[in-house]
Amino acid sequence: MCGRFTLKTPVANWLADLFPSWIGEVAPVLEPASVALSRARYNIAPTQQILVARCNDQKIPGFATMRWGLVPHWANSLTSSYTMINARSETIADKPSFRPSLIDKRCIVLADGYYEWKKTSAKSKEPYWIHTAGERVFAMAGLWAENGKIRDEAMRDEAMTAPPILSATIITTASNADVIDVHDRMPAIMFSEQEIAAWLDPSLNNPNSIERLLDQLRPIRSGQLRMRRVSSLVNSPANDLESLLDPATE
């Protein structure tokens, strides 16, 4: 699974790395995501705003911030039951919460590392930061949804509704040999603009393309990821410091 991740790489670096052909036209579409781009983040947690990229029907790229934890488009309340931070690649085509988004609301979530916890005993887990050898940015395949029918609890008496909620989930697949010792699931990772474009391609926005889409959600080739045991301070979302990435000493 993927329950926390990092995005500390400066904007110019990941634009050049993942979206070289987008650079000339990307400035206007970065504006909606300006808050998420304003600082390095070392402990991004569920329910927080995350940075996603998607394409419109004309294949024009766009960036946005969304709530991490997908709220199905048909949900009529925002409660703790909506904790769908991950979606299993093997079942997204069958789940009513995910299938509509798989067809026409695919996205990628930007990250340069993610955390996973290794179970060491019945009551103990050790956190690891998982990243590439060069700590480069990568894309995690995702799905998004929009719900404009969420009722704002504070306005219930006035029968008013809150603004539409944009939310997203990260797709996971079976782990490769790099990380299987820590967890049996990992994000569906993409390293190139070509892979991202194939996932976001609006020409695949139809039920007949589902198998082609699912075929892209495979574990990456082994040998591309590294793991570093880090401090248990990462367990609290309140901690968001660069030092969280230091090797554990306890």
N, C-alpha and C positions, 0 to 999 in steps of 0.2 A: 504494500500500500504506500501511500505518500501522505503523511500527516502534518508535516512542516517542511518548509523549503526556504531557500535564500535567493536574493537577487541583488547583488552588490555591484555588478559590472556597470560602468558608465554607459549611458545611452548610445553614444557614438560608437563604442566598441561592439555592442551587440547588433546594432543596425548594420554595420559593415560586415559582420560575421554571418548573420542569419538572413539578412534582407538586402543584399547589395543592389538588386535591381529596383528596390522600393525607395531608395534614398532620395531620388529626385522628386518624388511625389508624396513623401511620407510626412513632411512637416505639418500640414494642416490636420491630418488625422491623428497626430500625436497629442493635440491639445486636449481632447477629452480625458486623456490618461495622465495629465500633467501632475496630479497629486501623487500618483504611484511612482512617478519618475523623479520626484524631488529629492529623494535620499536613498542611500544604500539600506537594504533590509536584510537582517541576519536571522530572523526567526518568524517567518510569515506563518500565521496560524489560521485554522478554520474560522469562518464568519468575518474575517478581515477582508479588505479590498485587495484584489490581485490584478495583475496586468495581463490582459489577453489580447491576442491578435486574431482577426477574422477577415473574411472577404465578402464584398457585396456581390450582387448578381453580375456586375460588370467586371469582376475579378479585381476590383480596386481594394487595396488593403486598408484596414482600419484598426485602431487600437482603442481599448476601453478598459475601465476598471469595473470589476464585478465582485459581488459577494462570493467568497469561497464556501461552497455548500449549496448544491443545486436545489432550487425550489421549483418543483414541477409547475408547468404552465397552468395546470388545472387546480392547484392548491388555493385555498381561500383564507389561509392564515399562515403567519410566520411563527412557527413554534420550534421547540427544541427537537421535535421529531424529524425535522428536515436537516439531517446531518450527512447528506450524500456528498461528502467531499471527494470520494472516489467512486468510479464505475468500472466494474470488471469487463474487460474486452469480450470475454466469452459469452456474456449475457445481455449486453446493451441493446442488441437487436430485438430481444424478447421482452424487456422490461418496459411497461407503459410510461415509466418516469423518464426513460432515456431514449426510446426509439424515435419519437418525433424530433428530438434534437440531433440524433445521429443522421437523420435524413436531410435536415436543412439548417441546423444551428451548430456546426462544428467550429471549434476554435483551437488555438494552442495557448498554453500558459508558459510564460518565460521564466526560466530559473537558471542558476549556475551551481546548484547543489540542492540536495534534499536530505532530510534526517530520517533515520530509521532506528528503531530500538530493538536490540538483541536480548532475548530472554535468557537470563543466566541462572535463574532459579524460579520457584513458584511465586516469589514475591519481589523479584529484582530484575531490572532491565538496564542495559547500558546503551546510551545514545551514540550513534555514529553519524558523521556527516559524509555523504556520498557525493562524489564530484568527478570530473574528468581530470586527467593528468595535468592539464594546463588550466584547470578551473574555468574553462570556457563556458559561455552561455549555451544552453540547449533549449529545445522546445518540448513540452509535454503535451501530448494529444489531449484535447478536452472537448466538452460539450457545454453549451450554455442555454439558458432559457430566460424568458421574460414573463413576468406576472404582474399584471396591472390591477388585479382584484384583491390584493392583500389589504386587509382592513387594519388600519392603525388603531391599536388598542386605546391609545390616549384620546382618540376622537370617536370612540364607539357611540357615545351619547349623541354626537352630532351627525352620526351616520355618514361620515366622510371617509374617503379612502386615501391611503398613502400613495406617493408616486410609484410608478412601476419599478419593480425590483429586477435587476439584471443579476443573474447568478450563474456560477459555473462549477463544473466538477472535473477532476483529473482522471483520465482513463489509465487503468493499470493492466499489466499482463504478467505472465510468469517471470520470475527472476532468472537472470543469466548466472553464469558461474562466478562473476565478479562479486555478487551481493547475496547469493543464496545462503551463505553462512549466517547472515543477519536476519533475512526475511524471505519468504517464498513469493512475494509480490514486489513489483517495481513499476514505476511509471512507464508508459509507452513513449519512449524518447525518440526525438528526431534531431539530427545534427545539421541538416542542410536546407537551403532554401527550396530545393527541388522536392524534398520530402514534405516540407510544410505546404508547398503549393499543391501537391497531390492530395493532401488531406483536406485542405480548405476549398479545393476546386468546386465552384458552384455548379459546374456541369454534371456533377455527381449527386445533385440534390434531388434524388428520386429513389423510391423503394427498390428499383431494379439494380441500383448500384451498391446496395448494402454489402454484398459479398466482396466487392472490390475494395470497399472502405475497410472492412474487417481484416482483410489480408494485409493491410498496412500496419496493423497493431500487433507487432511481434517484438519479442525481446531483442535488444540490440546485440551486436556481436560482442562476445566476451573479450576482455582485455582493454576496454575503453574507460572503465570506471575505477576509481580508487575509493578506499574507505579510511576514515580517521575517527578513532574514538574521541569523543569530546565530553565536556563537562555536563553534569546533570542539571546545570543551570538552564539549559535549553528546555527543560521540561516545562518551565513557566513561560507562557507567551508574553508576560510582562517584561522579560529580559530580551532585549534586542540590541546586542552589542557585538562589535567585531571580535571581541575576545571569546565569544561562544565557539568560534572555529578553531581555537587553540587546542593542541593535543591535551587530552585529559591527564591530570596529575593525581587525582584522588584514587 
